[in-house]
Amino acid sequence: MRSGATLTLYDTAARKKRAFEPIDAANVRLYACGPTVYDFAHIGNGRTGVTFDLVFRVLRYVYGADHVTYVRNITDIEDKIMARAVREGVNIRELTDKTAAVYQADMHGLGSLTPTHEPRATDYIPGMIGMISTLISKGHAYEAEGHVLFDVSSDANYGSLSGRTLDDMIAGARVEVAPYKRNPTDFVLWKPSTDDMPGWESPWGNGRPGWHIECSVMGEALLGETFDIHGGGIDLAFPHHENEVAQSTCAHNGATLANYWMHGGFLQVDGEKMSKSLGNFLVINDLLKDWPGEALRLHLFMTHYRQPLNWTADGVREAKAILDRWYASTADVGEVTADDVPQSVAACLLEDLNTPQALASLHKLCGDSQKGDAQAARALKASGQLVGLFGQSADEWAAWRPASSSIDDTQVEGLITARNAARKDKNFAEADRIRDELASMGIEIKDSPQGTTWSVAT
């Protein structure tokens, strides 16, 4: 464990910040709900993934890379997946393999580390059947018309995570009215499958699991009955996480599921809710064709993870311009380590991942490095790497082009050489004409005592 490092996290269940105390500092355990892989992930999904990648990185910084276990699941059986497979005329495994691979590539493109485990729900069906059987035997679940449902009235603590009243829970869950339910808020643990649907044999007939039971079982299998941190987007706090708590604690005689609950805030696009009907549904895979992944990541970090984030193209453009400066300032810096991260940055991240404050410190380091402070340049690079930036060389960063770019680097370099020659000859009209030509090609140039650099305008 890093000496003097005290991590504080906002715990949704406690509704306040708490000092983080792991169950076992030699194996800190984190579970984040991953994607339901029926379609490509949008930038809101990306924000959640990047947030918990940052949690993973900060935990590794404090406790050591070999002492943190991170699970991010893949939901590969769900009604939306089944409907999509039918529409596309493919089997479910083909669809989920494809979309899971794209999601993993997208998260890599956003600078995220690979989790320790990425379990697929369909690999844990026997465990789900086992937990459901346990809940029935303990009086917390019941069978009705081929379904198995959790009996919410059997759990006196139901609603404690989200702090919702019964009326709020009924409204928030958009509960399905069904005659076989004992209570409106009872939720499905197992549902029947027809012959044309994916299904597994169980004591209740051929069927498939409900969504909520999946994470309870995968979390227990890989992290134990009780682990340190469970998280996801704020939209999962209820009903998904509330239901997870109910299932797991009732199956395990009241044992706590997770000691800390973390939830990321909502994301809007240009001040509006992201929606396909509004034409502002931003898919990560498409964004990565138009912008460098680190610029997308930095834009996400400009807002604290618990706060609503307004996604804009101008925000991404600003993030890229910042990274242009940071990469230029660290171009000559060699290898750095976590020991090069200054307290000014670490303290911000240890205080509930306060990325806006951490970025303010990085801006100061950049300014100091531009004044010739070599230690500041090292600190800037190390701090950026801690949050998942500086994943490439300065030359690789400068060479990035949008997928749609048809820019000829040789032509650009030739025009810059001609412009510099015109300036040397004091032919400023010709130099301005070349600058305008470059601008019309989408090229921005910057002159400095070290020479002329260029980048693609965004």
C-alpha positions in Angstrom: 0.0 0.0 0.0 1.2 3.5 -0.9 2.4 5.3 2.2 0.1 8.2 3.3 -2.5 7.5 0.6 -6.0 7.7 2.1 -8.9 7.2 -0.4 -12.3 8.7 0.2 -15.3 7.6 -1.9 -19.0 8.7 -2.0 -21.1 5.7 -0.9 -24.6 5.8 -2.3 -25.9 3.5 0.4 -24.5 5.8 3.2 -25.4 8.9 1.2 -22.0 10.5 2.2 -18.3 10.2 1.6 -16.5 7.6 3.5 -12.9 6.7 4.0 -12.2 3.6 2.0 -11.2 0.6 4.1 -10.8 -2.6 2.1 -11.7 -6.0 3.4 -8.2 -7.3 2.4 -5.6 -4.8 1.3 -3.8 -7.6 -0.5 -6.9 -8.2 -2.7 -9.1 -5.2 -3.1 -12.3 -6.2 -5.0 -14.3 -4.1 -7.4 -17.4 -5.1 -9.5 -18.9 -2.8 -12.1 -22.0 -3.6 -14.2 -21.0 -3.9 -17.8 -22.9 -3.8 -21.1 -26.0 -5.7 -22.3 -24.5 -6.6 -25.7 -27.5 -6.2 -28.1 -26.1 -3.1 -29.8 -23.0 -0.9 -29.9 -22.4 1.1 -26.8 -23.1 4.8 -26.6 -21.0 7.5 -24.9 -23.1 7.3 -21.8 -22.1 3.6 -21.5 -18.5 4.8 -22.2 -18.7 7.3 -19.3 -19.6 4.5 -16.9 -16.8 2.3 -18.2 -14.2 5.0 -18.0 -15.3 6.0 -14.5 -14.7 2.5 -13.1 -11.5 2.2 -15.1 -10.4 5.2 -13.2 -11.5 3.6 -9.9 -9.4 0.5 -10.9 -6.4 2.7 -11.7 -6.6 4.7 -8.5 -7.0 1.5 -6.4 -3.9 0.1 -8.2 -2.0 3.3 -7.4 -2.8 3.0 -3.7 -2.6 -0.8 -3.2 -0.4 -2.0 -6.1 -1.3 -3.4 -9.5 -1.2 -7.0 -8.2 -3.5 -6.4 -5.3 -6.7 -5.3 -7.1 -9.3 -7.5 -8.8 -11.7 -5.8 -11.2 -14.8 -7.6 -12.6 -16.9 -6.0 -15.4 -19.6 -8.4 -16.6 -21.1 -8.9 -20.0 -24.9 -9.5 -20.1 -25.4 -11.8 -23.1 -28.9 -13.2 -22.4 -31.7 -10.7 -22.3 -35.0 -10.0 -24.1 -33.5 -7.1 -26.2 -30.7 -9.4 -27.3 -33.2 -12.0 -28.4 -35.3 -9.5 -30.3 -32.2 -8.0 -32.1 -31.0 -11.5 -33.1 -34.4 -12.3 -34.6 -34.4 -9.0 -36.6 -30.9 -9.6 -37.9 -31.5 -13.3 -38.6 -28.5 -14.5 -36.6 -28.2 -16.7 -33.5 -27.7 -15.0 -30.2 -24.1 -16.1 -29.7 -23.1 -14.6 -33.0 -24.7 -11.3 -32.1 -23.3 -11.1 -28.6 -19.8 -12.2 -29.6 -19.7 -9.4 -32.2 -21.1 -6.6 -30.0 -19.0 -7.7 -26.9 -15.9 -7.6 -29.1 -16.8 -4.1 -30.3 -17.5 -2.9 -26.8 -14.1 -4.2 -25.6 -12.3 -2.5 -28.5 -14.2 0.7 -27.8 -13.2 0.7 -24.1 -9.6 0.1 -25.2 -9.9 3.0 -27.6 -11.1 5.2 -24.7 -7.9 4.3 -22.8 -9.3 1.7 -20.4 -7.4 -1.2 -19.0 -8.6 -4.7 -19.5 -10.5 -5.8 -16.3 -9.2 -8.8 -14.4 -12.4 -10.8 -15.3 -15.1 -10.2 -17.9 -17.6 -12.9 -17.2 -20.5 -13.7 -19.5 -23.8 -14.3 -17.9 -24.5 -17.5 -19.9 -21.5 -19.2 -18.4 -23.0 -18.9 -14.9 -26.5 -20.3 -15.4 -26.0 -23.3 -13.0 -25.0 -20.8 -10.3 -28.1 -18.7 -11.0 -30.3 -21.8 -10.7 -28.6 -22.6 -7.4 -29.1 -19.2 -5.9 -32.7 -19.1 -7.0 -33.3 -22.5 -5.4 -31.7 -21.2 -2.2 -34.0 -18.2 -2.2 -37.1 -20.4 -2.6 -36.0 -22.7 0.2 -35.5 -19.7 2.6 -38.9 -18.3 1.8 -37.7 -15.3 -0.3 -38.9 -16.5 -3.7 -41.8 -18.4 -5.1 -42.8 -20.2 -8.3 -45.8 -19.0 -10.3 -46.9 -20.0 -13.8 -43.4 -21.1 -14.9 -41.8 -18.0 -13.4 -39.8 -17.6 -10.2 -40.2 -14.3 -8.5 -38.4 -12.6 -5.6 -40.9 -11.8 -2.8 -40.1 -8.2 -1.9 -42.3 -8.4 1.2 -39.9 -11.0 2.7 -37.0 -8.5 2.9 -37.5 -5.9 5.6 -34.5 -4.0 4.3 -35.7 -3.7 0.6 -35.2 -0.1 -0.6 -32.4 0.7 1.8 -29.8 1.2 -1.0 -31.9 3.7 -3.0 -33.8 5.1 -0.1 -37.1 5.0 -2.1 -40.6 4.6 -0.7 -42.8 1.8 -1.9 -44.7 4.2 -4.2 -41.4 5.5 -5.6 -40.2 2.0 -6.2 -43.4 1.0 -8.0 -43.1 4.1 -10.3 -39.4 3.7 -10.7 -39.5 0.1 -11.7 -42.2 0.5 -14.3 -43.5 -2.7 -12.8 -45.2 -5.2 -15.1 -48.7 -6.0 -13.9 -49.1 -9.8 -13.8 -51.7 -11.8 -12.0 -49.1 -14.3 -10.7 -47.3 -11.7 -8.7 -47.9 -11.5 -4.9 -46.7 -7.9 -4.8 -46.4 -5.2 -7.5 -42.7 -4.8 -6.9 -41.8 -8.6 -6.9 -39.3 -9.1 -9.7 -38.4 -12.0 -11.9 -35.6 -14.4 -11.1 -36.4 -17.0 -13.8 -38.8 -16.9 -16.7 -40.0 -19.6 -19.1 -38.7 -20.0 -22.6 -40.6 -21.2 -25.6 -39.1 -23.7 -28.1 -37.8 -20.9 -30.3 -36.1 -19.0 -27.4 -32.7 -19.7 -25.7 -33.4 -21.8 -22.6 -31.8 -24.0 -19.9 -33.4 -26.8 -18.0 -34.2 -26.0 -14.4 -36.4 -27.3 -11.6 -39.1 -24.8 -13.0 -38.9 -26.0 -16.6 -37.0 -24.8 -19.6 -36.2 -21.1 -19.2 -33.7 -18.3 -18.7 -32.6 -16.0 -15.9 -34.0 -12.6 -15.1 -31.5 -9.7 -15.4 -30.9 -9.0 -11.7 -29.8 -12.4 -10.6 -26.9 -12.5 -13.1 -24.7 -10.0 -11.3 -25.4 -11.4 -7.9 -24.1 -14.8 -9.1 -21.1 -13.6 -11.1 -20.0 -11.3 -8.3 -20.1 -14.1 -5.7 -18.3 -16.5 -8.0 -15.4 -14.2 -8.7 -15.2 -11.9 -5.7 -17.0 -13.8 -2.8 -20.2 -13.2 -0.9 -19.0 -9.8 0.3 -16.6 -7.6 -1.6 -15.4 -4.0 -1.5 -17.0 -1.9 -4.2 -20.0 -2.4 -6.5 -20.9 0.3 -9.1 -22.5 1.4 -12.3 -24.5 4.3 -13.7 -26.9 6.1 -11.4 -29.8 4.6 -13.5 -28.8 1.2 -12.1 -29.2 2.1 -8.4 -32.9 1.2 -8.7 -34.1 -1.3 -9.5 -31.1 -3.3 -10.6 -28.7 -2.8 -7.7 -31.5 -2.7 -5.1 -32.6 -6.1 -6.4 -29.1 -7.4 -6.4 -28.8 -6.4 -2.7 -32.1 -8.2 -1.9 -31.2 -11.4 -3.7 -27.6 -11.7 -2.3 -28.3 -10.7 1.3 -31.3 -13.0 1.5 -29.4 -15.9 -0.1 -26.5 -15.4 2.3 -28.3 -15.0 5.6 -28.0 -11.2 5.7 -24.3 -11.0 4.6 -23.5 -7.6 3.0 -23.1 -7.7 -0.8 -20.7 -4.7 -1.1 -19.3 -2.4 1.5 -19.3 0.6 -0.9 -21.7 1.5 -3.7 -20.6 4.0 -6.4 -22.7 5.5 -9.1 -21.9 7.7 -12.0 -24.1 10.6 -13.2 -26.2 11.0 -16.3 -24.9 12.3 -19.6 -26.7 14.7 -21.9 -25.8 15.7 -25.4 -25.9 19.5 -26.2 -28.2 19.9 -23.2 -30.7 17.3 -24.2 -31.3 13.7 -23.3 -29.5 11.4 -25.7 -32.1 9.7 -28.0 -32.1 8.1 -31.4 -35.3 10.0 -32.1 -33.5 13.3 -31.5 -30.6 12.3 -33.7 -28.1 12.8 -31.0 -27.4 9.2 -30.1 -23.6 9.0 -30.0 -22.0 5.6 -30.5 -18.5 5.2 -29.1 -17.4 3.3 -32.2 -18.4 6.2 -34.4 -16.8 8.9 -32.1 -13.5 7.0 -32.2 -13.4 7.5 -36.0 -13.7 11.3 -35.7 -11.7 12.0 -32.5 -8.7 10.5 -30.7 -9.9 8.3 -27.8 -7.9 10.3 -25.2 -9.7 13.5 -26.2 -13.0 11.7 -25.5 -11.7 10.4 -22.2 -10.4 13.8 -21.1 -13.8 15.4 -22.0 -15.5 12.9 -19.7 -13.0 13.8 -16.9 -13.8 17.5 -17.1 -16.9 16.9 -15.1 -16.9 15.0 -11.8 -18.1 11.5 -12.2 -21.2 11.9 -10.0 -22.4 15.1 -11.7 -24.5 15.4 -14.9 -22.2 15.8 -17.9 -23.1 17.8 -21.0 -21.4 16.3 -24.0 -20.5 18.7 -26.8 -18.3 18.6 -29.8 -16.8 21.9 -28.5 -15.9 20.1 -25.3 -14.1 17.4 -27.2 -12.3 19.9 -29.4 -11.1 21.7 -26.2 -9.9 18.4 -24.8 -7.9 17.7 -27.9 -6.3 21.1 -27.9 -5.3 20.6 -24.3 -3.8 17.3 -25.1 -1.9 18.8 -28.0 -0.2 21.1 -25.5 0.4 18.4 -22.9 1.9 16.0 -25.5 4.2 18.8 -26.8 5.3 19.6 -23.2 6.2 16.0 -22.5 7.7 15.0 -25.8 11.2 14.7 -24.4 10.2 13.0 -21.1 11.3 9.4 -20.8 9.8 6.6 -18.7 8.0 7.8 -15.6 6.5 5.9 -12.7 3.7 6.4 -10.2 6.3 7.8 -7.8 6.5 10.8 -10.1 2.8 11.7 -9.5 2.8 14.9 -7.3 0.7 15.2 -4.2 -1.2 18.0 -5.8 -2.7 15.6 -8.3 -2.9 12.5 -6.1 -4.8 14.3 -3.4 -7.5 15.3 -5.8 -8.0 11.8 -7.1 -8.0 10.3 -3.6 -10.8 12.7 -2.7 -13.6 10.8 -4.4 -11.9 10.9 -7.8 -12.1 14.7 -8.2 -10.9 14.8 -11.8 -11.7 18.5 -12.4 -9.4 19.5 -9.6 -6.8 17.0 -10.7 -6.9 18.5 -14.3 -6.4 22.0 -12.9 -3.2 20.7 -11.3 -2.2 19.2 -14.7 -2.7 22.5 -16.4 -0.3 24.2 -13.9 2.3 21.4 -14.4 2.0 22.1 -18.2 2.6 25.8 -17.7 5.6 25.1 -15.4 7.0 22.6 -17.9 6.7 25.2 -20.7 8.9 27.5 -18.6 11.6 24.9 -18.6 10.8 22.9 -15.4 11.8 19.4 -16.3 10.4 17.9 -13.1 7.0 19.5 -13.9 7.1 17.8 -17.3 7.8 14.4 -15.6 5.0 15.0 -13.1 2.6 16.0 -15.9 3.3 12.8 -17.9 3.1 10.5 -14.8 -0.2 12.2 -13.7 -1.7 11.8 -17.1 -0.7 8.2 -17.2 -2.3 7.6 -13.8 -5.7 8.7 -15.3 -5.3 6.8 -18.5 -3.7 9.5 -20.8 -0.3 9.6 -22.5 -0.8 6.1 -23.9 1.3 6.9 -27.0 4.3 8.9 -28.0 4.1 12.6 -28.9 4.8 11.7 -32.5 2.0 9.1 -32.6 -0.4 11.7 -31.1 0.6 14.3 -33.7 0.1 11.8 -36.5 -3.5 11.0 -35.6 -6.0 11.6 -38.3 -9.8 11.1 -38.5 -10.9 8.0 -40.3 -12.4 10.2 -43.0 -9.2 12.2 -43.5 -7.7 12.3 -47.0 -4.8 14.6 -46.0 -1.5 13.9 -47.7 1.2 14.4 -45.1 3.9 14.9 -47.7 1.9 17.6 -49.4 1.3 19.4 -46.1 5.0 19.3 -45.2 5.9 20.6 -48.6 3.5 23.6 -48.2 4.9 24.4 -44.8 8.4 24.3 -46.2 7.4 26.7 -49.0 5.7 29.0 -46.5 8.7 29.1 -44.3 10.9 29.9 -47.3 8.4 32.7 -48.2 8.6 34.1 -44.7 12.4 34.0 -44.8 12.3 36.0 -48.0 9.8 38.4 -46.4 7.3 37.5 -49.0 4.5 37.7 -46.5 1.7 37.7 -49.1 2.8 34.3 -50.4 3.2 33.0 -46.8 -0.4 34.1 -46.0 -1.7 32.5 -49.2 -0.1 29.2 -48.2 -1.5 29.5 -44.7 -5.0 30.0 -46.2 -4.5 27.0 -48.5 -3.5 24.9 -45.6 -6.6 26.2 -43.6 -8.8 25.2 -46.6 -7.4 21.7 -46.3 -8.4 21.6 -42.6 -4.8 22.1 -41.4 -3.9 24.3 -38.4 -0.3 25.5 -38.1 1.5 27.0 -35.2 4.8 28.9 -35.4 7.3 28.8 -32.5 11.0 29.3 -31.9 11.4 25.6 -32.3 9.7 25.6 -35.8 6.3 25.2 -37.3 4.0 22.4 -36.3 0.7 21.4 -37.7 -2.4 19.5 -36.8 -5.8 18.6 -38.3 -8.4 21.1 -37.4 -11.3 19.6 -35.4 
